Amino acid sequence: MTTLSPHHLTVAEELLLLGLDPARSRPRVKMDHLRYGLAAAALAELEGYGSVAEQRGRFVVLRPLPVGQPLLDRILGDLAAGPAGGANGKGKGERLQAWLRKYGRQAEQLAAASLAHRGAIRLTEHRALGLFPHRRYDVVDQQLHDQALAAFHGSLERGFPDRRSRALAGLLLATEVATRLDVSWRARRELRPLVREQWFAEAVRKQIYSDNAAAGGAG
């Protein structure tokens, strides 16, 4: 029996856990899209700690002190050393969507390593065709996954009553993971404002829209 509950996880960890299909050992959506969500999830939680803030499409570090979460502290340290850093948020800031593209893969690796350390997933690395590196994520703590899924649907029924549940929901919607979690089209339509009112989720939505538009144009 699991000793963890979804409340022990960061938003990024819970988003990754829900973004994985346990039956197929693969992401429910395009991994690039999930990566954007994972990077944004870190910003969402750091904003809650008063560590970062959004300013006209950019974000800045307001308070570079550790928050006591290893995953978030690692990301916060990287942010403080970059364009988003600066005393009291006086750095020039970092463009949101550019940072999502740049940091998404690292956010995925950090969240996955943390979940693996907690015993929630198992990482397997190999090379497709002997050339291309590929990571496989197997959900090994099915109970934790099911609890996270039940907690999400419970929050949906209650209208996402707190900041954390709203942040997670906004990112599940923006990354389109919610469409794979039996959330009806009607409910997703009614929840669209939840994405737009959260700058980190809206940045993910815009980046995915941009990716899809570019792919359509290339086709």
C-alpha positions as CSV (number, residue, x, y, z in Angstrom):
1,M,0.0,0.0,0.0
2,T,1.3,3.5,-0.9
3,T,2.6,5.7,1.9
4,L,2.1,8.7,-0.4
5,S,-0.9,10.8,-1.2
6,P,-1.4,13.4,-3.9
7,H,-1.0,16.1,-1.3
8,H,2.6,15.0,-0.8
9,L,3.3,15.8,-4.5
10,T,4.2,19.1,-6.2
11,V,1.8,20.2,-8.9
12,A,4.4,19.3,-11.5
13,E,4.7,15.7,-10.1
14,E,1.0,15.3,-9.9
15,L,0.6,16.7,-13.5
16,L,3.2,14.2,-14.8
17,L,1.6,11.3,-12.9
18,L,-1.8,12.1,-14.4
19,G,-0.3,12.7,-17.7
20,L,1.0,9.2,-18.0
21,D,-1.2,6.3,-19.2
22,P,-0.5,3.4,-16.8
23,A,-1.8,0.8,-19.2
24,R,0.5,1.9,-22.1
25,S,3.5,3.3,-20.2
26,R,3.4,6.4,-22.3
27,P,2.2,10.0,-22.1
28,R,-1.5,10.6,-22.7
29,V,-0.6,13.6,-24.9
30,K,2.4,14.8,-26.9
31,M,5.4,14.9,-24.6
32,D,6.4,18.4,-25.8
33,H,3.0,19.6,-24.7
34,L,3.2,17.9,-21.3
35,R,6.7,19.4,-20.8
36,Y,5.3,22.9,-21.3
37,G,2.8,22.1,-18.5
38,L,5.4,20.8,-16.2
39,A,7.6,23.9,-16.5
40,A,4.5,26.1,-16.0
41,A,3.5,24.0,-12.9
42,A,6.8,24.9,-11.3
43,L,6.1,28.6,-11.9
44,A,2.6,28.2,-10.5
45,E,3.8,26.8,-7.2
46,L,6.7,29.3,-7.0
47,E,4.2,32.1,-7.4
48,G,2.2,30.7,-4.5
49,Y,5.4,30.9,-2.4
50,G,5.9,34.5,-3.4
51,S,9.1,33.5,-5.3
52,V,8.1,34.6,-8.8
53,A,5.6,36.9,-10.5
54,E,4.3,37.5,-14.0
55,Q,4.7,40.9,-15.7
56,R,3.3,41.5,-19.2
57,G,4.3,38.2,-20.7
58,R,7.5,37.8,-18.7
59,F,8.2,36.5,-15.2
60,V,10.7,37.6,-12.7
61,V,12.1,36.2,-9.5
62,L,11.0,38.2,-6.5
63,R,12.4,36.0,-3.7
64,P,15.2,33.6,-4.5
65,L,15.2,31.9,-1.1
66,P,14.6,28.1,-1.0
67,V,11.0,27.0,-0.4
68,G,11.8,23.6,1.1
69,Q,10.8,21.5,-2.0
70,P,13.8,20.0,-3.7
71,L,12.3,20.1,-7.2
72,L,11.1,23.7,-6.8
73,D,14.3,24.8,-5.2
74,R,16.4,23.4,-8.1
75,I,14.3,25.3,-10.6
76,L,14.2,28.5,-8.5
77,G,18.0,28.4,-8.3
78,D,18.2,28.2,-12.1
79,L,15.7,31.0,-12.5
80,A,17.5,33.3,-10.1
81,A,20.8,32.8,-12.1
82,G,19.1,33.7,-15.4
83,P,17.3,36.7,-17.0
84,A,14.4,36.3,-14.5
85,G,16.7,36.9,-11.6
86,G,17.6,40.2,-10.0
87,A,17.2,41.8,-6.6
88,N,13.5,42.3,-5.7
89,G,12.3,41.3,-9.1
90,K,14.4,44.0,-10.9
91,G,15.8,41.6,-13.4
92,K,14.7,42.2,-17.0
93,G,12.5,39.1,-16.8
94,E,12.2,36.0,-18.9
95,R,9.7,35.6,-21.7
96,L,7.2,33.0,-20.6
97,Q,6.7,31.0,-23.8
98,A,10.4,31.0,-24.7
99,W,11.2,29.7,-21.2
100,L,8.6,26.9,-21.5
101,R,10.2,25.8,-24.7
102,K,13.7,26.0,-23.3
103,Y,13.1,24.5,-19.9
104,G,10.3,22.0,-20.6
105,R,12.7,19.0,-21.0
106,Q,14.5,19.7,-17.8
107,A,11.3,20.2,-15.9
108,E,10.2,16.8,-17.2
109,Q,13.4,15.1,-16.1
110,L,13.3,16.7,-12.6
111,A,9.6,15.7,-12.1
112,A,10.2,12.2,-13.4
113,A,13.3,11.7,-11.2
114,S,11.4,12.9,-8.2
115,L,8.5,10.6,-8.8
116,A,10.9,7.7,-9.4
117,H,12.7,8.5,-6.1
118,R,9.4,8.4,-4.4
119,G,8.6,5.0,-5.9
120,A,5.7,6.2,-7.9
121,I,7.1,5.5,-11.4
122,R,10.0,3.5,-12.9
123,L,12.3,5.1,-15.5
124,T,13.7,3.0,-18.3
125,E,16.1,4.6,-20.8
126,H,17.1,3.0,-24.1
127,R,17.9,4.1,-27.7
128,A,15.3,3.7,-30.4
129,L,16.8,2.0,-33.4
130,G,20.1,2.1,-31.4
131,L,20.4,5.8,-32.1
132,F,17.7,8.0,-30.5
133,P,17.5,8.3,-26.7
134,H,14.1,7.4,-25.4
135,R,12.7,7.3,-21.8
136,R,9.9,5.1,-20.8
137,Y,7.8,5.8,-17.7
138,D,6.0,2.9,-16.0
139,V,3.5,3.8,-13.3
140,V,4.3,1.4,-10.5
141,D,2.2,3.0,-7.7
142,Q,-1.2,2.5,-9.3
143,Q,-2.9,3.3,-6.0
144,L,-1.3,6.8,-5.9
145,H,-2.2,7.4,-9.6
146,D,-5.8,6.4,-8.9
147,Q,-5.9,8.6,-5.8
148,A,-4.7,11.6,-7.8
149,L,-7.3,10.9,-10.5
150,A,-10.0,10.6,-7.9
151,A,-8.9,13.8,-6.2
152,F,-9.0,15.7,-9.6
153,H,-12.5,14.5,-10.3
154,G,-13.6,15.3,-6.7
155,S,-12.2,18.8,-7.2
156,L,-14.0,19.1,-10.5
157,E,-17.3,18.3,-8.8
158,R,-16.6,21.0,-6.1
159,G,-15.6,23.6,-8.6
160,F,-11.9,23.5,-7.8
161,P,-12.2,25.2,-4.3
162,D,-8.5,26.1,-3.7
163,R,-5.6,27.6,-5.5
164,R,-3.6,24.4,-5.9
165,S,-6.5,22.4,-7.4
166,R,-7.3,25.3,-9.8
167,A,-3.7,25.5,-10.9
168,L,-3.5,21.8,-11.6
169,A,-6.9,21.9,-13.4
170,G,-5.8,24.8,-15.5
171,L,-2.7,22.9,-16.6
172,L,-4.5,19.7,-17.2
173,L,-6.8,21.6,-19.5
174,A,-4.1,23.6,-21.2
175,T,-2.0,20.6,-22.0
176,E,-5.2,18.7,-23.1
177,V,-4.5,15.9,-20.6
178,A,-8.0,16.6,-19.2
179,T,-9.5,15.3,-22.5
180,R,-8.0,11.9,-21.7
181,L,-9.3,11.9,-18.1
182,D,-13.0,11.6,-18.9
183,V,-13.8,15.3,-18.6
184,S,-16.8,16.0,-20.8
185,W,-16.6,18.5,-23.7
186,R,-19.3,20.6,-21.9
187,A,-17.2,20.7,-18.7
188,R,-14.1,21.6,-20.6
189,R,-15.9,24.4,-22.4
190,E,-17.2,25.8,-19.1
191,L,-13.7,25.6,-17.6
192,R,-12.0,27.6,-20.4
193,P,-11.9,30.8,-18.3
194,L,-9.9,28.8,-15.7
195,V,-7.0,28.6,-18.2
196,R,-7.2,32.2,-19.3
197,E,-7.3,33.6,-15.8
198,Q,-4.0,31.8,-14.8
199,W,-1.0,33.3,-16.7
200,F,1.1,30.1,-16.5
201,A,-1.7,28.0,-17.9
202,E,-2.6,30.5,-20.6
203,A,1.1,30.6,-21.7
204,V,1.0,26.8,-22.1
205,R,-2.2,27.0,-24.2
206,K,-0.7,29.7,-26.4
207,Q,2.5,27.7,-26.9
208,I,0.6,24.5,-27.8
209,Y,-1.6,26.5,-30.2
210,S,1.6,28.0,-31.8
211,D,3.1,24.5,-32.2
212,N,-0.1,23.1,-33.7
213,A,-0.3,26.0,-36.1
214,A,3.3,25.6,-37.2
215,A,2.8,21.9,-37.7
216,G,-0.3,22.6,-39.8
217,G,1.5,25.1,-41.9
218,A,4.4,22.7,-42.4
219,G,2.0,20.1,-43.6
